[in-house]
Amino acid sequence: MKIANIIVKQGALRSQPSFIGQMLTNLSYGESVEISQEANGWAKIRVIKTGQTGWVHLSALSKDAMTLKSGFSNSGNSTLNHSATTDELALAGKGFNKQVENQYKSRNPNIDFSWIDKMEHLTISDIEIQRFLQEGQVYPIGGQS
Amino acid sequence: MNLEDKLISSLTRRELLEATCRYSMLGLAMIPVSAILSGCETMNAMTQVGTQIGAASGLISSSQAASIQKVATATTKSFEDFTPEQEYYIGRTVGAVILQKYRPYSNQTANKYINILGQTLSRASDRPQTYGGYHFLIQDSNEINALAAPGGFIFITRGLLKCCKSEDALAGVLAHEIAHVQEKHGIQAIEKSRITSALTTIGIEGAKNFGSADLASLTSTFESSITDITGTLINSGYSKSFEKSADLNAVTILKRVGYNPTGLLDMLQIMKNRLIPGKQDFGQTHPTPNERIALLENNIGAFKPIQSPSIRQKRFDNFSRTL
């Protein structure tokens, strides 16, 4: 078993290893998961906190998944595991981050970020995508033929 | 202030590495000479041996050893070591700079349409998840251009959209830009020395908040990195191999979703008659349409000319009328 963390704002947990698989929930940044299987860029996972299972694309997971040692508790309460994960996530949060962006903005007040924020606020749901595909008679591989 | 704080906050990277060597030498007195020689062959190996011994002997803690090792290995990092979150912040600023050149086209209906189509395609890519997701915006310009900022911020001019005569063709354009994000072509435009500089600062700072000096230094590196990327996107363009890769990955995405990849060919046929020599657009930053058409024809496989279902063509035509 390997432990990994969600490294995107919203990691989609799906029922199948496919982009057209039903979305079960969104996992938050930093959420710890246990990987039981990998296939074609997808990982079958169990959310340590809730026990929920499903598939997450590997692009949403930290690369440095840790292998659990024998006898290690899978509860996620291990001090050793928790500490290592927190360190990695804290490091990931450094570097080019909000603090640097704010400093950049203060140095470059002529650069307007308002449309970038607007872009991010326009979200598209899974339901809208399914409807869009159906209405346009677009049939993904693995979907309706 | 403890030893780790002193190391991290007051020493330059070189001093830090020298300090690591001193720890190594203190520890090395306790092990055979043969191990000393083999362990000192490279700075990284030296650091590893020294920090392990220092930690084992109680001279430094295991976390201090980890911090020192992290700094020493920073010099060997590459663009792949930028986290998705860092790529996202780079992309936000690259996008903001791009929007200074091409102003946004604020039609909500049109932008919603390309976001539904674009996000559908992005989910079928080899990188469906970026830190902040994929987002698309039309730019109010008749120039023929599209730009993909790191992390998934994608911009398309009205001029390029008008080269598309079907949803399949538009899907081809968006899939090409998604492929640039998937392959992280944007952050590869950052000079390698800047990547090393940034990751070294990050490594030294570890999990702490940036001090003003480090923040100023990192922000300068950030500014230069943005200039590297926007210069490549707007002026020089990516290498031909990156463009070829983006076209081929676009075909894969289109096939997965169920769009006809010959749509991209149709778009390129129109584009080649509309590009104006000397303009700072696709003509300057991409291989010629003829080169791309030849590549695609050899790789698409057997696909019939596009015959969109009428309902798909109707919604595309409705979109086109908003441009």
Interface residues (C-beta under 8 A of the other chain):
Chain A: I7 V8 K9 Q10 G11 A12 F19 G41 H57 S59 A60 D87 A90 L91 A92 G93 K94 G95 F96 N97 K98 Q99 V100 E101 Q103 Y104 R107 N108 N110 I111 D112 F113 W115 I116 M119 E120 L122 T123 I124 E128 I129 F132 L133 E135 G136 Q137 V138 Y139 P140 I141 G143
Chain B: K70 F82 T83 P84 E85 Q86 Y89 I90 R92 T93 G95 A96 V97 L99 Q100 P104 N111 K112 N115 I116 L117 Q119 T120 R123 A124 D126 R127 P128 Q129 T130 Y131 G132 G133 H135 F136 L137 F153 E167 A198 L199 T201 I202 E205 G206 A207 N209 F210 L215 A216 L218 T219 F222 E223 S225 I226 K255 R256 V257 G258 Y259 P309 I311 R312 R315
